[in-house]
């Protein structure tokens, strides 16, 4: 009976992931068509990493199936309403930014307000820890936006995290959510892998930022995956962004301005978008995944696992001079 139940659960999750994938493919194709007809294109400029006008706001392709799943799961999955509400709110802000650039302070206020609501609803920590979590989640939403700079990298990060949760975590409640996120990200990647036919835009990057960040909080609070394991799985994004920002601040650069000095941007100019995204993915599978698993199996040494996870990224940032003036 137990084996039959396990098979049934596996079949259900595969069905959920497949449905999310197919829905994302269809929705992304329709969004791309609409973006072309409406002239919603990302025009190349001296700070961008693409060379031709490309349809944007394609993140609607994965937003729709994920939000649909969350709405259908409100009665069964405790954080579903928080994820859906926060995700839609940030996606709307992002869509407005895709249509017409919003002021930075307006975006920041929206991100901080959403992060505050998510932390308040999903955690029960002391005030100081809560403040740190709000800052961390708001930072994560922002960095997901500006780390979405080459073909496939942001969607790949979502795919990697969802897969990591399923492989090394114990997602008793969140398994279906992880499968949906995995399937929807893969469906979007069918159009976003180099050379990208559509970009997710701020619409999609903000949505993924708040949903992945909030999911990590919930997994930690529910005991399904330790916080350090999530940090390790997501090193590819947060370390590059944080290191680059730190260097730009220390060297007196206008750190809030758009630039092309992130590690992934430097590598993409040398090796191309597809190879760089594949390299980040391979690094996550070969190095970050096992270390995240070790952090779950041997939590006493979690600081050591986190340092080891960051070490290759730190070396690469130093060697390739991420954040330096002459790296842009």
C-alpha positions, 0 to 999 in steps of 0.5 A: 500500500505504501509503495502504491501511495508513493507511485500515485504521488509521483504520478501526480507530481509528474502530471503537475509539472507537465501541465505547468510546462505545457501551459508555460510554453503556450502562454509564453508563445502567446505573450511573445506574439502579443509583445511583437504586435504591441511593440513591447520590445527591449531595445539594445543599448550600451549597457545591455547584453543583447544586440537586437530588439527582443520581445519582453514581458515574456515572464507572463508565460510562467507567471500564469501557470504558477499563479493558477496553481497557487489559487487552486491550492489556497485551501491545501497549501498554507503559503499559497495566498501569500505567494500569489498575492506577493508575486502578482503585486511585484509582477504588476510593478514590473510590467509597468516598469517594462511599459515605461521605466518607473522611478527607482524609489517607487520600485524600491518602496514596492519591493520593501513593502512586499518583502515586509508583508511576506516576512510577517506572514511567513515567519515568526522571528524576533524583531531583529531577525525579522528586520534582517529577513525583510532587508534580505528578501527586498535585496533578493527581489532587486538582485533577481531583476538586475541579474536577469541580463543574459539569455536563460540565466534567471529562468535556469536559476529558478529551475535549479532551485526548484530541482534542488528543493526536490532532491535534497529537501523534505518538501512534504507540503511544498513538493507540488509547488516545486514541481510547478516552478520547475515545469513552468521555468522549463517551459519558458526556457524553451523560448529564452535559451540563447539566442532568446526569442523573448525576455521575461522582463521586469514582469517575470524577474520580479515575480521569480525573485519574490516567489523564490525568496518567499518559498525559501523562507517558508521551507526554512520555517516549515522545516522542509529545507534549512535556510543555509541549504537555500543560500547555497543553492542560490549562490550563483546569483546572490554572491555575484550581485553582492560582490559586484555591488561591494566593489563598485561602492568601495571604488567610488562608482555610481553603484546604482547606475546600470552596468555590465560588470557582473561576473556573468556579464563579463563571462558572457562577453567572452564565451557567449550567453549559452555557454555562460548560462550552462556553466552556471548551471553545471556549477550548481549541479556539480558543486552547489547541490552536493554542498547543499545536501551536506548542509542538510546531512551535517548541519553542525558544519553549515558555515563551512559548507556555505564558505565552500560554496562561495569559494569558487565564485569568489575566486572567479570574481577576483580573477575576472575583476567583477565590479571593477571600472574596466570590467564594464 
